[in-house]
Amino acid sequence: DRWIFGQYNRLLPAKASCRALAHLLLDKPKGVLLDEAASRIAGEAADLGKFLASHDEQNDIGRDDKLSTAFPSANKDASLRRYSSQFVASVSGQGQLSGLLVDLKLINGSGRRSTRLRLTEVGWQFATMPNPVLDGLQETPTQKFSEDERDFLLNHIADSVPAEDFAYRAILTAILGGANSPDTVGT
């Protein structure tokens, strides 16, 4: 019940959000207010999602490989709220900061009344690594991450996010044991 990967099925939005927060932090190095960061990043992510949807369509990319998956729709408030809470951050009823970037230890927050978001050292490293999609360096139309980014994320998760590392290992063990669908992984 502590695994995070199931509710966040894509890491490209996490990369885009880290990169966007890094840009916002250039003007506010002590942290960006959560509401401001969530709103601005979700809005920019919607523009990126529209661009990526066009890319997906032009390259006839299938459902499982689409780059635009999980990005918000600009004209849908619920979609923008979902993106901001899952791929930026939100505060729970108990006052806990949550979201994929928090769960992956890429950001943290400070302040009780007005939470300010900052990238962790790992978050900064991830945000500033060249990315095939964000930096126009794709070798294939479905390439989301560079080899360096993939290695970085896997090493970071193995070293710093034990519940997620356990989840990946459990899934891989199930697959090696013959599981070939989500229904057979747990059996």
Salt bridges, closest charged atoms under 4 A:
GLU36 OE1 - LYS28 NZ 2.77
GLU36 OE2 - ARG40 NH1 3.73
ASP64 OD1 - ARG63 NH1 3.68
ASP135 OD1 - ARG19 NH1 3.02
GLU149 OE2 - LYS15 NZ 2.84
ASP165 OD2 - ARG169 NE 3.08
